[in-house]
Amino acid sequence: MDRTGRMAGVDFTRALACLMVLVHHLVLRLNFDKLSPEQLPAFEFSRFGNYGVSLFFVLSGFLLARPFWSALDKGAPLPSLKIYALRRAARILPGYWVALTVGFVLSFALYKFPLNSELIGRYLAGFFLMSQWHWRTFFPVQSDGPLWSIGFEVTCYVLLPICFLMLFTLRARIKSALAMRIAWLGVIGFTVVAHWLVVKCFPLDDAARGWEFGLQGGAKAWMPRYNPIGFFAIFAIGTLAAGVRTILPTRSSLLYDLVALLALVAGAAQLSLSIGGSGEGYGWLSIPYRFPWMPLCVAVVLCALPTSVFLGRLLDNPVSRFIATVSFGMYIWQDIVISLIVRIDPTAFGIGSDDMLTGWLTWSPIAVAITILVGTLSYFVIERPVIHWARNLEGTPPTRFEAVRQS
């Protein structure tokens, strides 16, 4: 960590995840059939920016697990679940609820979807963080697709302390720190098996299944392979990485620079290897985003960068730190921004144009700039005040880094 308490690599990973997802949603506006053979590879590679969701889950597991591993190793009690829940709620809910409500209103007021029990039910399921359990509510609003992942992440927040409670119970028998990490491998294994059982036991029929039937049809195509249990397996790899990081030597070494660089290259290779396959990159037992290889690459990066000599400081530059700070706002508002641009100008992003690429290259930077602006407003106006209010309840106002780290 540096003098401000920042752990090298965290800001970079968060910023990278955010930008990957944003690029993914911009690339989806392209008609690949109109791209030349020379242009196609770069955009096919960028299409897999959706793997940034995997980065977010690994990073969340990595950061949230650190206090649990620390308490476990020191023989201290389980960290306060009240404070844990308060911090999670303060970090996620204000921005999410505002974006969700705006998306809900836009669904019927601008995009003319019927304001019926179906639309209201989806919104309520999202509001109460229960949308992740059924394909009908998977996308809680019509105009903000990325919000689907928030319910998945909240499920991981709930499962994390439950699983650690098991390790705290076993602490008297398993006194070795290394053995505790090995026991967490059992948690990952159990989660993977549970995911497999969900996929096998809860298949969906083919009626109105597919993206041609809209968001609900797309959700039906994703589920049950997209389910909160499978995503906890991704999250749990980040949790294991936190446990490994806490027992690694803290002395900086060029070896960590090399390991982190190799892991970054291997992670980028996962996107290349996905070209020509499913857009969701289903991996072991149909867990998305090239599981477990992509999450493992991210986990190695997070373990290595904090004690790297040069790479961590190079990647955690002022730009990546700023993007990391406003990344949650960028994530929850990006689809609304892009959709509104197309609504205002149906030819934006080169849609319907013979020179599609020029239009896309013109509008994409504009969409990125607006998304960053809206994300910045979201953080400073909506998110940060609630974060500080919640920490004041604990009697310990957060530093700027702590406010970011809670996401």
VEXGU-189959 format. One line per 5 residues: number of its first residue (from 1); their letters; for each residue z, y, x of N, C-alpha, C. Coordinates in steps of 0.001 Angstrom, whole numbers, plus 500000, padded with zeros to 6 digits. Layout:
NUM) a) Z:Y:X:Z:Y:X:Z:Y:X  ...
% end
This chain:
1) mdrtg) 500000:498798:500840:500000:500000:500000:500000:501248:500872  499400:502325:500335:499443:503581:501055:500703:504338:500682  500796:505567:501155:502032:506329:500962:502305:506678:499498  501287:506646:498662:501490:506948:497240:501831:505707:496426  501921:504556:497095:502212:503322:496383:500985:502619:495860
6) rmagv) 499802:503105:496241:498559:502472:495797:498312:501192:496585  497856:500191:495908:497458:498954:496565:495949:498986:496754  495509:498898:497989:494087:499007:498296:493300:497937:497544  492185:498349:496991:491301:497427:496290:491426:497468:494792  492557:497911:494288:492786:497925:492841:491891:498953:492159
11) dftra) 491883:500175:492676:491043:501214:492070:489568:500841:492145  489148:500333:493291:487744:499941:493442:487365:498865:492437  488206:497858:492294:487898:496752:491377:487817:497245:489944  488728:498118:489554:488709:498640:488189:487470:499501:487956  487154:500368:488922:485975:501222:488783:484702:500378:488736
16) laclm) 484623:499364:489598:483451:498497:489613:483287:497779:488283  484364:497259:487746:484306:496560:486458:483800:497486:485367  484329:498707:485330:483938:499678:484311:482456:500013:484411  481977:500282:485623:480579:500657:485816:479641:499488:485555  480072:498274:485897:479241:497096:485602:478997:496959:484104
21) vlvhh) 480055:497101:483316:479914:496966:481860:479055:498088:481306  479221:499296:481823:478419:500430:481353:476939:500207:481670  476641:499769:482888:475252:499491:483257:474682:498385:482375  475483:497380:482094:475051:496285:481218:474596:496816:479860  475391:497688:479260:475042:498206:477937:473836:499139:477988
26) lvlrl) 473648:499812:479097:472446:500643:479240:471205:499776:479413  471322:498731:480206:470177:497839:480448:469756:497139:479157  470700:496891:478262:470355:496251:476996:469393:497107:476160  469296:498387:476478:468378:499263:475752:466931:499078:476214  466727:498341:477283:465389:498123:477826:464694:496957:477139
31) nfdkl) 463386:497081:477016:462545:495956:476599:462010:495306:477869  462564:494186:478247:462196:493545:479507:460725:493131:479539  460134:492940:478382:458726:492538:478324:457801:493641:478832  458292:494881:478850:457467:495997:479300:457692:496336:480767  458543:495583:481438:458782:495813:482860:457773:495049:483693
36) speql) 457388:495631:484815:456461:494950:485721:457195:493858:486483  456473:492889:487046:457131:491825:487825:457960:492374:488982  457553:493527:489542:458305:494115:490653:459611:494733:490171  459617:495240:488960:460812:495903:488423:461811:494920:487840  461327:493801:487395:462146:492876:486615:463394:492363:487333
41) pafef) 463314:491934:488624:464512:491340:489259:465734:492254:489258  465541:493547:489554:466686:494459:489621:467368:494587:488266  466575:494643:487196:467161:494800:485873:467731:493488:485346  467137:492369:485730:467728:491075:485369:469085:490908:486036  469203:491376:487279:470483:491342:487989:471499:492234:487276
46) srfgn) 471078:493465:486933:471985:494418:486284:472394:493969:484893  471560:493161:484265:471868:492645:482923:473203:491916:482898  473585:491353:484046:474828:490585:484100:476039:491451:484470  475899:492753:484236:477063:493622:484380:478165:493288:483396  477835:492478:482366:478886:492046:481438:479973:491237:482133
51) ygvsl) 479670:490722:483337:480699:490008:484098:481842:490933:484496  481624:492261:484343:482715:493192:484608:483927:492938:483732  483714:492354:482557:484841:491986:481693:485744:490987:482416  485137:490066:483130:485909:489090:483903:486748:489793:484966  486161:490808:485619:486911:491567:486622:488134:492224:486001
56) ffvls) 487967:492796:484811:489094:493431:484132:490218:492431:483873  489873:491237:483421:490897:490248:483092:491609:489745:484338  490869:489510:485409:491510:489076:486658:492425:490175:487177  491950:491419:487148:492751:492535:487640:494019:492721:486815  493918:492617:485499:495104:492747:484650:496122:491661:484968
61) gflla) 495652:490431:485109:496558:489347:485464:497224:489586:486798  496461:490104:487745:496972:490381:489094:498074:491429:489062  497849:492527:488353:498810:493623:488341:500050:493320:487502  499840:492737:486344:500972:492505:485442:501883:491387:485921  501350:490482:486725:502162:489351:487186:503061:489691:488364
66) rpfws) 502772:490754:489072:503520:491050:490303:505030:491180:490074  505493:491903:489038:506948:491957:488836:507565:490595:488522  506817:489728:487848:507340:488399:487520:507469:487548:488780  506443:487580:489635:506527:486824:490894:507654:487352:491770  507798:488677:491829:508838:489280:492654:510224:488845:492192
71) aldkg) 510458:488892:490879:511751:488468:490337:511976:486972:490569  510924:486198:490406:511033:484754:490597:511428:484422:492030  510788:485083:492990:511047:484799:494401:512422:485286:494847  512899:486367:494226:514193:486932:494622:515368:486283:493903  515073:485403:492960:516148:484805:492180:516694:485739:491125
76) aplps) 515950:486785:490789:516372:487759:489780:516019:487262:488384  516595:487866:487354:516256:487459:485986:514809:487808:485642  514337:487239:484557:513021:487572:484030:512961:489076:483767  511899:489773:484219:511802:491214:483950:511919:491520:482458  512388:492713:482161:512621:493116:480777:511329:493023:479954
81) lkiya) 511360:492179:478943:510195:492044:478077:510050:493259:477170  511143:493939:476902:511079:495161:476094:510282:496234:476823  510593:496419:478118:509865:497405:478910:508408:496964:479098  508222:495685:479341:506869:495134:479503:506025:495429:478268  506562:495148:477082:505826:495376:475838:505598:496862:475589
86) lrraa) 506598:497688:475890:506470:499127:475692:505357:499700:476565  505311:499277:477818:504276:499778:478723:502896:499323:478293  502793:498072:477880:501484:497564:477443:501002:498329:476204  501894:498525:475257:501517:499221:474031:501134:500667:474321  501916:501337:475173:501642:502734:475479:500313:502892:476201
91) rilpg) 499976:501926:477023:498732:502048:477801:497494:501744:476967  497593:500773:476065:496410:500288:475364:496222:500925:473982  497266:500992:473198:497103:501276:471780:496614:502681:471425  497106:503762:472043:496665:505089:471590:495148:505271:471676  494579:505056:472851:493136:505221:472999:492360:504232:472163
96) ywval) 492833:503002:472136:492145:501961:471371:492137:502275:469879  493273:502670:469331:493351:502964:467891:492460:504154:467515  492398:505166:468374:491544:506312:468080:490073:505901:468113  489661:505192:469166:488266:504745:469268:487915:503799:468122  488837:502905:467786:488615:501968:466684:488402:502719:465366
101) tvgfv) 489232:503723:465117:489137:504471:463861:487857:505292:463803  487494:505917:464913:486238:506672:464961:485058:505726:464732  485088:504573:465375:484029:503595:465178:483951:503112:463744  485100:502940:463110:485148:502505:461713:484511:503557:460800  484877:504808:461005:484317:505883:460178:482812:506002:460389
106) lsfal) 482374:505916:461640:480940:505997:461919:480179:504844:461264  480828:503689:461162:480165:502517:460602:479625:502782:459204  480439:503431:458371:479972:503665:456997:479460:505090:456778  479992:506066:457524:479597:507459:457293:478244:507787:457914  477956:507218:459083:476717:507535:459779:475721:506385:459756
111) ykfpl) 476226:505171:459982:475323:504028:460070:475126:503307:458742  475793:503813:457686:475553:503394:456309:475856:501920:456025  476813:501335:456778:477274:499999:456408:478198:500126:455195  478114:499205:454258:478919:499317:453026:480420:499361:453329  481104:500313:452731:482556:500402:452886:483189:499431:451896
116) nseli) 483162:498168:452268:483651:497114:451388:484824:496389:452031  485302:495359:451368:486457:494618:451870:486180:493979:453224  484913:493609:453462:484543:493001:454746:484756:493984:455892  484218:495188:455733:484333:496194:456791:485780:496632:456974  486493:496823:455879:487901:497230:455952:488744:496123:456572
121) gryla) 488451:494878:456199:489193:493752:456760:489004:493632:458256  487793:493865:458719:487536:493824:460157:488325:494913:460876  488319:496106:460300:489058:497209:460910:490551:496908:460977  491105:496398:459888:492537:496097:459867:492888:494992:460855  492010:493995:460970:492244:492920:461942:492258:493494:463351
126) gfflm) 491342:494432:463626:491341:495075:464928:492566:495951:465139  492940:496690:464111:494088:497595:464218:495355:496826:464550  495524:495671:463939:496721:494862:464180:496511:493819:465276  495429:493977:466055:495177:493174:467258:495047:491688:466948  494389:491384:465830:494195:489996:465426:492722:489645:465233
131) sqwhw) 491833:490519:465647:490404:490309:465405:489814:489169:466234  490502:488764:467295:489963:487793:468248:489943:486355:467743  490496:486098:466569:490687:484718:466134:489615:484206:465172  488669:485053:464766:487647:484592:463823:486354:485366:464048  485219:484709:463856:483936:485356:464103:483664:486512:463144
136) rtffp) 484223:486475:461953:483979:487557:460990:484628:488867:461443  485743:488769:462158:486469:489965:462601:486334:490207:464107  485599:489341:464793:485487:489385:466260:485154:490803:466733  484123:491420:466115:483795:492821:466379:484422:493645:465253  485543:494326:465535:486290:494970:464442:485577:496141:463785
141) vqsdg) 484628:496766:464492:483827:497826:463887:482377:497648:464313  481477:498249:463552:480048:498076:463803:479536:498889:464986  480172:500000:465287:479580:500938:466239:480296:500993:467584  481138:500018:467877:481836:500017:469172:482103:498574:469599  481025:497901:469999:481108:496487:470344:482149:496110:471380
146) plwsi) 482314:496882:472501:483257:496474:473544:484703:496309:473103  485053:496832:471923:486447:496703:471474:486850:495259:471220  485882:494339:471179:486223:492928:470946:487209:492413:471985  487096:492908:473223:487890:492329:474318:489353:492757:474284  489679:493820:473552:491060:494315:473553:492005:493282:472938
151) gfevt) 491606:492697:471809:492440:491655:471204:492599:490459:472121  491550:490104:472849:491622:488996:473810:492643:489306:474901  492605:490547:475398:493526:490906:476470:494964:490940:475971  495165:491415:474754:496525:491439:474199:497083:490016:474087  496232:489062:473734:496678:487669:473706:497160:487239:475082
156) cyvll) 496454:487658:476121:496874:487338:477489:498218:487989:477822  498416:489222:477325:499700:489895:477550:500858:489092:476956  500609:488460:475825:501649:487674:475163:501889:486354:475904  500812:485718:476327:500933:484405:476962:501529:484483:478367  501323:485603:479068:501807:485715:480445:503315:485499:480562
161) picfl) 504169:486262:479872:505613:486021:480022:506057:484667:479486  505351:484156:478481:505700:482824:477963:505519:481774:479054  504416:481848:479773:504161:480892:480850:505119:481092:482015  505439:482354:482316:506395:482597:483400:507791:482120:483029  508120:482160:481746:509422:481666:481321:509609:480211:481727
166) mlftl) 508527:479453:481690:508582:478061:482129:508927:477979:483615  508300:478841:484438:508593:478817:485868:510027:479257:486151  510515:480243:485410:511899:480674:485598:512870:479555:485213  512492:478781:484211:513322:477644:483808:513361:476573:484894  512241:476398:485581:512141:475373:486618:512639:475845:487980
171) rarik) 513024:477120:488090:513349:477691:489395:514472:476943:490108  515453:476451:489366:516572:475743:489992:516113:474452:490669  515041:473862:490139:514539:472607:490712:513444:472848:491746  512626:473877:491521:511523:474163:492433:511855:475450:493169  512448:475322:494327:512926:476495:495044:511891:477058:496008
176) salam) 510868:476317:496300:509845:476768:497228:508890:477745:496552  508633:478865:497220:507695:479851:496673:506300:479250:496554  505912:478469:497547:504593:477833:497505:504502:476848:496353  505576:476101:496121:505579:475138:495019:505447:475832:493672  506017:477032:493557:505878:477795:492319:504417:478166:492075
181) riawl) 503716:478533:493151:502297:478866:493001:501490:477634:492614  501846:476512:493167:501171:475267:492805:501443:474931:491336  502663:475195:490898:502986:474965:489485:502120:475844:488582  501795:477052:489041:500927:477915:488228:499520:477329:488113  499099:476578:489104:497824:475868:488976:497858:474933:487776
186) gvigf) 499033:474377:487520:499185:473538:486331:498999:474337:485054  499473:475586:485046:499274:476454:483888:497784:476685:483664  497054:476963:484752:495615:477177:484637:494925:475920:484121  495311:474766:484681:494714:473502:484243:494974:473230:482774  496200:473446:482331:496547:473245:480922:495737:474180:480030
191) tvvah) 495565:475435:480468:494814:476423:479684:493358:476005:479551  492778:475515:480633:491379:475082:480602:491203:473922:479627  492131:472987:479660:492067:471853:478721:492217:472347:477287  493135:473295:477067:493323:473850:475719:492052:474537:475242  491382:475245:476140:490101:475870:475783:489078:474809:475375
196) wlvvk) 489005:473745:476127:488068:472656:475828:488346:472075:474446  489615:471928:474109:489974:471400:472790:489571:472371:471678  489719:473669:471922:489291:474660:470930:487790:474544:470683  487016:474438:471770:485562:474339:471641:485168:473075:470882  485853:471970:471167:485512:470695:470537:485990:470606:469091
201) cfpld) 487129:471180:468818:487748:470995:467496:487374:472057:466470  486815:473174:466929:486509:474249:465992:485060:474707:466127  484102:473787:465966:482689:474198:466033:482311:475023:464812  481298:475872:464982:480817:476711:463884:479443:476231:463431  479163:476415:462147:477850:476007:461639:476780:477009:462084
206) daarg) 475536:476685:461822:474422:477511:462291:473955:478543:461273  474604:478643:460150:474206:479613:459131:474438:481042:459632  473368:481858:459632:473442:483261:460073:474075:483379:461449  473732:482455:462314:474298:482451:463664:473243:482950:464651  473569:483983:465417:472634:484556:466374:472605:486069:466277
211) wefgl) 472194:486725:467353:472229:488187:467405:471238:488831:466449  470234:488074:466009:469302:488624:465030:469982:488882:463689  471191:488349:463508:471955:488569:462272:473039:489639:462447  472935:490432:463493:473886:491515:463711:475095:491076:464528  476098:491952:464554:477277:491681:465383:478022:490427:464944
216) qggak) 478150:490215:463651:478858:489019:463197:478072:487755:463535  476748:487830:463450:475938:486702:463877:476073:486448:465361  476164:487545:466143:476381:487400:467580:477739:486802:467897  478752:487243:467147:480091:486676:467344:480102:485187:467036  479365:484811:466023:479295:483399:465654:478578:482596:466743
221) awmpr) 477621:483239:467435:476940:482578:468547:477866:482432:469753  478743:483400:469954:479683:483353:471078:480826:482373:470847  481357:482365:469654:482509:481510:469376:482041:480086:469054  482856:479083:469381:484224:479135:469917:484317:479199:471438  483161:479272:472138:483242:479348:473599:483943:480623:474050
226) ynpig) 483750:481706:473309:484560:482901:473516:485811:482741:472662  486919:482454:473291:488182:482375:472557:489301:482868:473466  490410:483364:472923:491467:483952:473749:492084:482984:474751  492087:481693:474437:492682:480724:475369:491836:480620:476629  490516:480530:476456:489635:480473:477607:489744:481726:478464
231) ffaif) 489894:482878:477836:490011:484118:478604:491359:484207:479315  492361:483530:478783:493629:483496:479513:493483:482704:480812  492564:481751:480850:492309:481024:482098:491789:481994:483166  490920:482926:482765:490432:483949:483697:491590:484845:484134  492366:485295:483176:493537:486143:483422:494531:485434:484344
236) aigtl) 494720:484137:484130:495701:483370:484904:495285:483217:486362  493982:483269:486651:493545:483249:488047:493983:484531:488738  493895:485657:488033:494417:486898:488586:495924:486831:488795  496611:486175:487886:498058:485989:488024:498392:485182:489272  497637:484115:489512:497842:483308:490721:497565:484132:491972
241) aagvr) 496525:484978:491910:496209:485830:493054:497386:486744:493400  498066:487256:492365:499237:488094:492607:500326:487303:493325  500513:486048:492909:501506:485205:493567:501153:484921:495011  499880:484716:495278:499440:484476:496655:499614:485738:497490  499245:486882:496907:499342:488148:497647:500780:488425:498073
246) tilpt) 501747:488093:497245:503146:488411:497556:503715:487550:498676  503070:486431:499003:503586:485595:500092:502709:485672:501340  501622:486428:501271:500783:486617:502451:501430:487621:503397  501157:487516:504691:501668:488525:505636:501178:489916:505262  502012:490906:505475:501672:492277:505081:501023:493067:506209
251) rssll) 500911:492477:507368:500304:493172:508503:498787:493228:508330  498215:494398:508521:496776:494560:508369:496023:493830:509476  494853:493331:509116:494037:492591:510083:492572:492690:509685  491706:492720:510682:490271:492724:510421:489819:491446:509737  490615:490394:509868:490282:489146:509192:490228:489349:507683
256) ydlva) 491132:490167:507155:491124:490441:505722:489881:491234:505322  489427:492125:506206:488176:492844:505933:487033:491853:505782  486963:490901:506685:485891:489902:506654:485978:489037:505407  487178:488589:505068:487361:487740:503887:486973:488500:502620  487421:489752:502510:487097:490558:501329:485594:490796:501230
261) llalv) 484949:491073:502357:483508:491309:502352:482756:490060:501910  483153:488912:502422:482508:487659:502025:482714:487387:500532  483909:487689:500023:484182:487473:498592:483340:488414:497732  483148:489649:498191:482303:490586:497449:480853:490106:497407  480375:489604:498536:479009:489069:498588:478880:487854:497680
266) agaaq) 479884:486993:497729:479854:485802:496863:479899:486186:495390  480657:487233:495073:480706:487701:493686:479371:488239:493228  478708:489028:494083:477381:489540:493745:476391:488396:493582  476572:487352:494377:475674:486195:494280:475794:485503:492929  476974:485594:492314:477138:484976:490993:476203:485614:489969
271) lslsi) 475965:486920:490105:475033:487591:489205:473608:487121:489460  473262:487002:490730:471914:486533:491078:471683:485109:490597  472677:484270:490753:472542:482867:490342:472426:482725:488827  472840:483759:488108:472807:483700:486649:471428:484019:486074  470562:484628:486880:469235:485031:486398:468463:483795:485927
276) ggsge) 467926:483915:484738:467180:482809:484149:468016:481925:483250  469328:482132:483275:470222:481325:482441:470766:482130:481279  471824:481622:480693:472463:482292:479569:472990:483657:479970  472840:484629:479088:473344:485971:479360:474854:486015:479472  475534:485017:478949:477001:484968:478992:477511:484237:480231
281) gygwl) 476624:483578:480968:477016:482908:482209:478089:481855:482014  477918:480991:481034:478950:479985:480770:479161:479091:481989  480437:478919:482353:480784:478116:483506:481448:476817:483102  482476:476437:483828:483168:475181:483543:483645:475155:482095  483350:474067:481422:483771:473853:480042:483381:475023:479140
286) sipyr) 482286:475681:479497:481714:476775:478697:482591:478018:478633  483433:478237:479626:484149:479508:479723:483182:480540:480297  483072:481727:479687:482055:482700:480097:482243:483268:481503  481179:483912:481957:481160:484705:483181:481364:483862:484436  480631:482765:484492:480615:481868:485663:482033:481500:486120
291) fpwmp) 482814:481076:485176:484148:480567:485470:484015:479234:486201  484809:478961:487249:485857:479812:487822:485397:480650:489010  484093:480558:489355:483654:481141:490623:483765:482664:490644  483330:483311:489585:483427:484780:489557:484883:485241:489600  485763:484707:488744:487164:485114:488839:487795:484825:490203
296) lcvav) 487414:483716:490826:487970:483396:492143:487518:484403:493197  486263:484837:493116:485781:485856:494050:486593:487133:493906  486836:487544:492668:487622:488757:492415:489050:488569:492920  489613:487395:492689:490981:487114:493122:491107:487216:494640  490123:486693:495362:490154:486767:496825:490057:488216:497293
301) vlcal) 489191:488996:496649:489069:490421:496987:490411:491124:496810  491082:490868:495705:492365:491522:495431:493459:491072:496394  493368:489844:496861:494352:489354:497840:494113:489946:499225  492844:490141:499580:492501:490526:500944:492500:492036:501185  492015:492817:500234:491840:494255:500480:493141:495011:500781
306) ptsvf) 494290:494654:500177:495509:495432:500476:495894:495440:501945  495530:494410:502718:495884:494372:504138:494654:494409:505032  493536:494882:504475:492355:495100:505301:492560:496360:506146  491798:496483:507208:491938:497633:508108:491072:498801:507641  489827:498516:507313:488885:499576:506954:488365:499477:505519
311) lgrll) 488049:498268:505089:487298:498104:503845:488052:498621:502627  489345:498352:502556:490125:498799:501407:490106:500308:501256  490306:501025:502379:490301:502487:502321:488907:503026:502029  487892:502338:502539:486519:502777:502296:486150:502648:500818  486517:501537:500213:486159:501285:498815:487020:502083:497847
316) dnpvs) 488275:502291:498172:489154:503097:497315:489009:504578:497667  487790:505077:497520:487505:506478:497831:487811:507356:496623  487732:508677:496766:488066:509561:495628:487251:509293:494373  485985:508916:494526:485148:508654:493357:485635:507427:492603  485871:506323:493341:486320:505101:492669:487708:505297:492078
321) rfiat) 488537:506104:492726:489872:506359:492181:489800:507141:490873  488890:508107:490816:488756:508876:489586:488202:507997:488462  487157:507230:488757:486581:506345:487747:487635:505354:487264  488442:504841:488192:489505:503906:487810:490501:504570:486864  490814:505842:487126:491784:506554:486300:491322:506671:484856
326) vsfgm) 490041:506950:484661:489521:507190:483303:488755:505985:482771  488869:504846:483442:488031:503677:483123:488285:503123:481725  489524:503121:481281:489798:502573:479957:489114:503410:478880  489210:504739:479015:488528:505608:478068:487023:505422:478119  486476:505276:479308:485038:505027:479439:484648:503729:478747
331) yiwqd) 485471:502718:478898:485162:501411:478330:485152:501451:476802  486164:502069:476205:486284:502017:474747:485363:503007:474040  484790:503984:474778:483931:504979:474134:482454:504829:474477  482106:504013:475467:480734:503984:475961:479722:503578:474896  480043:502598:474086:479077:502135:473085:478867:503181:471996
336) ivisl) 479932:503891:471642:479799:504981:470665:478885:506064:471223  479063:506417:472486:478232:507448:473118:476764:507029:473127  476489:505814:473590:475101:505359:473685:474458:505266:472305  475205:504746:471334:474662:504607:469977:474380:505964:469345  475258:506939:469574:475048:508279:469025:473829:508957:469652
341) ivrid) 473619:508731:470938:472439:509297:471600:471172:508778:470930  471128:507470:470694:469951:506877:470053:469825:507354:468608  470965:507563:467947:470930:508040:466572:470356:509457:466505  470749:510299:467458:470269:511676:467489:468798:511731:467903  468442:510919:468907:467061:510884:469385:466597:509432:469456
346) ptafg) 465897:508947:468454:465457:507546:468424:464541:507152:469575  463990:508131:470289:463122:507819:471431:463887:507811:472754  465205:508053:472701:466009:508063:473923:465929:506706:474621  466127:506737:475924:466041:505541:476766:464640:504921:476734  463630:505738:476371:462254:505250:476381:461915:504316:475253
351) igsdd) 462755:504259:474228:462524:503351:473097:461218:503723:472394  460328:502761:472257:459055:502974:471593:458006:503650:472447  458326:503938:473703:457385:504632:474582:456632:503649:475468  455380:503995:475787:454628:503168:476727:455201:503287:478131  455786:504457:478424:456434:504675:479721:457946:504537:479534
356) mltgw) 458355:503361:479110:459749:503119:478760:460696:503379:479922  460325:502956:481116:461233:503048:482252:461576:504497:482588  460592:505388:482499:460863:506807:482775:461875:507367:481780  461716:507018:480512:462673:507467:479502:464056:506901:479745  464113:505648:480150:465414:505018:480416:466089:505673:481615
361) ltwsp) 465320:505926:482671:465872:506557:483873:466291:508004:483609  465679:508638:482637:466049:510009:482288:467343:510051:481489  467458:509161:480504:468595:509207:479595:469840:508489:480125  469686:507505:480977:470853:506752:481455:471847:507627:482208  471405:508481:483158:472387:509371:483810:473088:510306:482830
366) iavai) 472360:510743:481805:472977:511607:480786:474067:510836:480038  473752:509595:479674:474739:508771:478967:475953:508499:479842  475725:508256:481134:476844:508016:482054:477721:509260:482164  477087:510421:482300:477849:511664:482432:478683:511940:481181  478093:511738:480013:478829:511967:478767:479974:510960:478636
371) tilvg) 479721:509720:479008:480762:508695:478933:481928:509023:479845  481630:509488:481051:482703:509886:481975:483488:511062:481397  482785:512024:480818:483456:513177:480220:484367:512752:479073  483851:511920:478180:484653:511463:477038:485816:510602:477523  485559:509749:478508:486636:508934:479064:487720:509778:479694
376) tlsyf) 487330:510860:480362:488299:511769:480976:489147:512457:479913  488494:512922:478851:489240:513541:477746:490186:512535:477102  489707:511313:476936:490543:510272:476341:491798:510053:477173  491627:510007:478489:492780:509747:479354:493782:510895:479322  493299:512118:479524:494218:513247:479661:494770:513742:478331
381) vierp) 494019:513585:477254:494459:514111:475959:495197:513054:475138  494741:511796:475193:495298:510756:474326:496191:509783:475087  495690:509239:476190:496361:508123:476851:497550:508553:477703  497337:509499:478631:498402:509848:479564:499646:510415:478899  499523:511286:477899:500756:511773:477269:501629:510658:476701
386) vihwa) 501008:509640:476115:501790:508541:475549:502392:507689:476666  501652:507505:477763:502185:506763:478906:503440:507448:479432  503373:508750:479599:504546:509495:480094:505688:509460:479087  505372:509571:477811:506414:509490:476787:507135:508148:476848  506361:507074:476997:506959:505745:477046:507819:505562:478290
391) rnleg) 507332:506060:479423:508127:505915:480647:509375:506784:480616  509308:507912:479929:510507:508734:479785:511579:508010:478975  511160:507140:478065:512127:506334:477330:512896:505417:478274  512224:505031:479375:512892:504197:480380:513720:505043:481339  513456:506369:481332:514152:507240:482267:513468:507358:483599
396) tpptr) 512215:506819:483707:511495:506875:484976:510047:507270:484724  509738:508588:484687:508357:509029:484480:507446:508427:485535  506261:507965:485152:505387:507297:486113:504698:508277:487038  504400:507804:488258:503511:508554:489129:502099:508420:488591  501167:509195:489172:499771:509109:488709:499255:507690:488898
401) feavr) 499579:507062:490028:499085:505715:490282:499689:504719:489307  500964:504868:489002:501589:503946:488051:500950:504051:486685  500567:505269:486287:499905:505447:484994:498600:504712:484950  497847:504742:486045:496578:504026:486117:496823:502522:486208  497820:502143:487009:498073:500733:487266:498455:499971:486014
406) qs) 498994:500655:485023:499405:499971:483804:498241:499472:482968  497025:499944:483248:495877:499558:482425:495356:498193:482823
% end
